[in-house]
């Protein structure tokens, strides 16, 4: 694995964790704004790793398109994220449910976005030729992969293994 790819994986891991933390913000929509800002900053840092020009406005629209337009199976995840933000406005129970749901969604979505951009940049792509429609299937697969990894992190390690391989 190249040094550049290792750096990119480190960036994605760091921002996925930050995004999950932003999901804990108790104010509806402020959490979503923070998660979006974290994802944009992650892509800016990935662009630096790959020595590419960064255009904030382009990235915002690409991320919105990528997250907002995925297939019905993944759309449930987006709906869950938005609903988790709004449900925080319901006293006590809503805050608890939103605080449990949104951090996991934010982590998974940010990790998937980071992986898609890393793959695109590794193949020689730039922000100017990134096409959300062309990577939709890869994004959905990355969402599922990140969700599976997140779920596996919550399960106790199988006896005798004691550790998990780190993946980005």
Residue, then its C-alpha position, 0 to 999 in steps of 0.5 A: x500500500x502506498x504512503x499516500x493511500x495510508x494517509x488518505x485512510x488516516x484522514x477518512x478514519x479521523x473525520x468519520x470519528x469526528x462526524x460521529x461525535x458531531x452527531x451527538x450535538x443536541x440541537x436539531x439541524x446544527x448536528x447535520x450542519x456540523x456533519x456536513x462541514x466535517x465531510x467537506x473538510x475531510x474532502x479538502x484534506x484528501x485533496x491535499x493528500x492527492x495534491x489536487x485543487x479544492x473548490x468548496x462550493x463544488x464539494x458541497x454540491x457533490x456531497x449533497x448529490x451523493x448523499x441525497x440521491x442514493x437508491x431506496x435501500x440506502x435512502x433509509x439510512x439518509x432518512x434515518x439520519x435526518x429523522x434522528x436530527x429532527x427527533x432530538x426536538x422531542x423532549x427526553x425520548x426524542x433526545x435519547x433516540x436521536x443521540x443514539x441513531x445520528x452518530x452511527x449514521x454520521x460515522x458510516x456516511x462520512x466513512x463511505x464518502x471518504x472511501x469513494x473520494x479516495x478511490x476516485x483520487x487514487x484512479x487519477x480523478x479530480x474534484x472537477x470530474x467527480x460524477x456522483x451518479x457514476x459512483x452511486x453503486x460504489x457509495x451504496x456498497x461502501x455505506x453497507x461495508x462501513x455499517x457492517x464494520x461498525x456493527x462488528x465493532x460492537x460485537x465481542x471479539x471471537x474467542x481466541x482472536x483478541x483483535x480486529x484488523x483495521x480497515x478504512 
